[in-house]
């Protein structure tokens, strides 16, 4: 049997010449799954065999703080009128990803013939983009750049299209092609041409998937602090340019993931689409996904946090002010959970009163609350920390979701401050999400948690 006989048969119907968004008809159940690679996994090109749990968590904490700054700046700038921003001022644009703060990678294929690309997988971004030939002043990249001229399925998008208007900022070049530009806090930029191309994935079920006419950014200039092993980014956010929104009804507007414990570095994570993303469990709980600005981010409403039954009220951070937005963002690209100072202090107080272990200082100066667990063995008891989301969704965090190893015999509360309430950005990070099957239904705007062994 030939290789092509294993492929999903996927047909493309263009809804209109203006939108160029892919609309697929599946001959199967309409579901597939791909592998997610954690940056610290042995499968990752960033894997450091000499790293320790404490060194990895220290680096992750730095990335988490940078990530929070990205969210804060994006929310602030989304509130400004984009029409008043000049195209030549890179600082006026929020980036689709803060350079080098990602946690997960994924492989995909681009073009005809197909080129395999290892890219950042990010629920905090929308635009899919890669570095393309010719690329001037581009960040160094180990893999060959994508050459659009060598692909028979590559097409550029014109300026006067709905697709071009979806971009936060766009401009028209001399060939009437739609150009994009995203800026970073350090004044670096990525810019290129909005285009369409065939994208493919190696499904973990054994049958490759091809998606024609997918909108993506062909980057021709960049100077961000990206890693040389990354050739681009796959946006999994809630905005119209993301992979999820482009696939739309063909995957039932559903995707999910199941992240194993960070201590299981050899375990494989999965990113699921369509029928594979349905979360069905007697223990599942569901909470509304709340529309916010920008629409890239997945906002939830956190009603309170409880520690062994003691309730801590949650402050109203900046992302919830002035609108009906939720008060916390769920993000797979942020390792730690961040909450405002006042809420954190009350939470730490309840945790202290619930644990009869000696308190010690974090040797890395990352965490406020740490305990000496030497000599306690399996008898150590840590309280259940429950995040109560709206809709009656109680998400109980066990010890591995709420505490991390900061040093030998030192466990610390894996929740850090996001600043004062006025400037804070609450984020439900990926350590808290581990060993939950988490399903996103963008049609009904609901998020489902189901406790699961994800290894």
Secondary structure, 3 states (H helix, E strand, C coil): CCHHHHCCCEEECCCCCCCCCCCEEECCCCCEEEEEEECCCCCCCCCCCCCCHHHHHHHHHHHHHHHHHHHHHHHHHHCCCHHHCCCCCHHHCCCCCCCCCCCEEEEEEECCCCEEEEEEEECCCCCCEEEEEEEECCCCCCCCCEEHHHCCCCEECECCCHHHHHCCCEEECCCCEEEEEEECCCCCEEEEEEEEEEEEECCCCCCCEEEEEEEEEEEEEECCCCCCCCCEEEECCCCCCCHHHHHHHHHCCEEEEECCCCCCCCCCEEEEEHHHHCCCCCCCEEEECECCCCCCCCEECEEEEEECCEEEECCCCHHHCCCCCCCEEECCCCCCEEECHHHHHHHHHHHHHHCCCCEECCCCCCCCCEEECCCCHHHCCCCCEEEEECCCEEEEECHHHHEEEEECCEEEECEEECCCCCCCCCEECHHHHCCEEEEEECCCCEEEEEECCCC
